[in-house]
Amino acid sequence: MKTDFIMELKRSRYTVAFTGAGISADSGIPTFRGQDGLWAKYDPHKLASPEGFRENPYTVWEWYRWRMAVIHKAKPNTAHIALALLEKKGYIKSVITQNVDGLHQRAGSNRVIELHGNIWRARCTSCPYKIDLSAPPEEIPPKCPSCGCLLRPDVVWFGEPIPSRSWMDALNESEKCELMLVIGTSMLVMPAANIPLIAYQNNSKIIEINPDQTFLSEKGISKWIPKRASLFFEEIYGELNSMPDRNFE
């Protein structure tokens, strides 16, 4: 399994990673789905939708401030660090992520396509103003210093489209790649879950690193490695680190 993974990495001239909440779970950041996921405890339409924000912006920001505090304490785990290493060495071209936690960037990944935004940005609900946040806001709900309207987290909520630039970049990468690493995602969130399928339809090989099966492995689309991402990359990190640098155009 480990040998096959490394061989596929070496063969591929264009590898892309596609990540979900599971890659950050071992950093202490709760996932959304499953028995212990956030959506088993909270109503997503009250906390992660435009309607919920209009009804009670304070409650939404209170929840996001709590999430930001959790993420602020978290550190990238071996899976994040390994992907950054592989990018630096020339084996991975980009990371397409559904996550909003920014851990890929903190681990050192440079080419990160964020499908669902970033929790460390806020944008005005009325004007083009945006701001990068380094810590959870002290006062909630925060207001725009430009026009005085409410700021909201710059993330994609239920019922909202993926930003067009991010979507087009993700499509472009999925159409070009020869190998896609699908890591820590339930493959249930649309339209993001179409990205590995588009790669597969363009003759990319798919390797899935996930403790649970998804329809990709069930239908034989992916080679499934049934492990938590951080544990798998801990096992092979030394071998990845010893691989020679390369740069394919």
Residue pairs with C-beta under 8 A, 6 or more apart in sequence:
1 225
2 235
2 236
2 239
4 223
5 207
5 225
5 236
6 236
6 239
6 240
6 243
8 179
8 205
8 207
9 15
9 86
9 91
9 179
9 243
10 91
10 243
11 178
11 179
12 91
12 177
12 178
12 179
12 205
13 178
13 248
14 93
14 176
14 177
14 178
14 179
14 248
15 86
15 91
15 92
15 93
15 177
15 178
15 179
15 180
15 181
16 92
16 93
16 94
16 95
16 96
16 173
16 174
16 176
16 177
16 179
16 180
16 181
16 199
17 83
17 92
17 94
17 95
17 96
17 180
17 181
17 183
18 95
18 96
18 97
18 174
18 180
18 181
18 182
18 183
18 185
18 195
18 196
18 199
19 83
19 95
19 96
19 97
19 98
19 99
19 104
19 183
19 184
19 185
20 97
20 98
20 99
20 183
20 184
20 185
20 186
20 187
20 189
21 29
21 30
21 31
21 32
21 33
21 98
21 99
21 184
21 185
21 186
22 31
22 183
22 184
22 185
22 186
22 210
22 211
22 228
22 229
23 77
23 79
23 80
23 99
23 103
23 183
23 184
23 229
23 230
24 74
24 77
24 80
24 99
24 101
24 103
24 184
25 31
25 184
25 228
26 77
26 79
26 228
26 229
26 230
26 231
27 74
27 75
27 76
27 77
27 80
27 101
27 103
27 230
28 70
28 73
28 74
29 70
29 71
29 74
29 101
29 103
30 36
30 37
30 38
30 70
31 37
31 38
32 38
32 39
32 44
33 39
33 186
33 188
34 40
34 186
42 63
43 52
44 158
45 51
45 52
45 158
46 52
46 55
46 56
46 59
46 60
47 59
47 60
47 63
48 60
48 155
48 157
48 158
49 157
49 158
49 159
50 157
50 159
50 160
51 159
52 59
52 60
52 157
53 60
53 152
53 157
57 141
57 150
57 152
58 140
58 141
60 141
60 152
60 153
61 137
61 140
61 141
61 142
61 153
62 140
64 119
64 153
65 136
65 137
65 140
67 119
68 119
68 120
68 133
68 135
68 136
69 136
71 101
71 102
71 103
71 119
72 135
72 136
74 101
74 103
75 103
75 106
76 84
76 103
76 104
76 106
76 107
77 103
77 229
77 230
78 230
78 233
78 234
78 237
79 183
79 184
79 229
79 230
79 232
79 233
80 103
80 104
80 106
80 107
80 109
81 107
81 108
81 233
81 237
82 233
82 236
82 237
82 240
83 92
83 95
83 104
83 107
83 109
83 183
84 104
84 107
84 108
84 109
85 108
85 237
85 240
85 241
86 92
86 240
87 93
87 94
87 95
87 108
87 109
87 110
87 111
88 108
88 245
89 240
89 243
89 244
89 245
89 246
90 245
90 246
90 247
90 248
91 243
91 246
92 181
93 111
93 173
93 176
93 177
94 111
94 112
94 113
94 173
95 104
95 109
95 111
95 112
95 113
96 113
96 115
96 170
96 173
96 174
96 195
97 104
97 112
97 113
97 114
97 115
98 115
98 116
98 185
98 189
98 192
99 114
99 116
100 114
100 116
100 117
100 118
100 119
100 155
101 119
102 118
102 119
102 120
104 112
105 112
113 166
113 169
113 170
113 173
114 166
115 156
115 162
115 166
115 167
115 170
115 192
115 195
116 155
116 156
116 162
116 192
117 153
117 154
117 155
117 156
117 163
118 154
118 155
119 153
119 155
120 132
120 133
120 134
121 130
121 131
121 132
121 133
121 153
121 154
122 130
122 131
122 133
122 137
122 142
122 151
122 152
122 153
122 154
123 129
123 130
123 131
123 151
123 152
123 154
124 130
124 144
124 146
124 147
124 149
124 150
124 151
124 152
125 144
125 149
125 150
125 151
125 152
126 144
126 147
126 149
127 144
127 146
127 147
127 149
129 144
129 145
129 146
129 147
129 151
130 154
131 151
141 150
141 151
142 150
142 151
143 149
143 150
143 151
144 150
144 151
156 162
156 163
161 167
162 191
162 192
167 191
170 195
171 195
171 198
174 180
174 195
174 196
174 198
174 199
174 202
174 204
175 198
175 199
175 202
176 202
177 199
177 202
177 204
178 203
178 204
178 205
179 204
179 205
179 206
179 207
180 195
180 196
180 199
180 200
180 204
180 205
180 206
180 207
181 207
181 209
182 196
182 206
182 207
182 208
182 209
182 210
182 214
182 216
182 222
183 208
183 209
183 210
183 229
184 209
184 210
184 228
184 229
185 193
185 210
185 214
186 212
186 214
187 193
187 196
187 214
187 215
187 216
188 214
196 206
196 216
196 221
196 222
197 221
199 206
200 206
200 221
205 223
206 216
206 221
206 222
206 223
207 222
207 223
207 225
208 214
208 216
208 217
208 222
208 223
208 224
208 225
209 225
209 227
209 229
209 232
210 217
210 224
210 225
210 226
210 229
211 226
211 227
211 228
212 226
213 224
213 226
214 222
215 221
216 222
216 224
217 223
217 224
225 232
233 240
